[in-house]
């Protein structure tokens, strides 16, 4: 018979988060739904204030180029 090895459970450290989002934990349930320990509206408000939306920036840049071409 072969020897059995004891598997030790590794404790995963919690990821670093911004101080405004302290206590945030995200998980996926068996149905594939995302569950978080914080209200999604609070998370969205934080993202709106601190993260630039690339699609909006690209759209604004395209409009500036179009306006510059029209002026010529």
Buried (B, 14 or more C-beta within 10 A) or exposed (E): EEEEEEEEEEEEEEEEEEEEBEEBEEEEEEEEEEEEEBEEEEBEEBEEEEEEEEEEEEEEEEEEEEEEEEEE
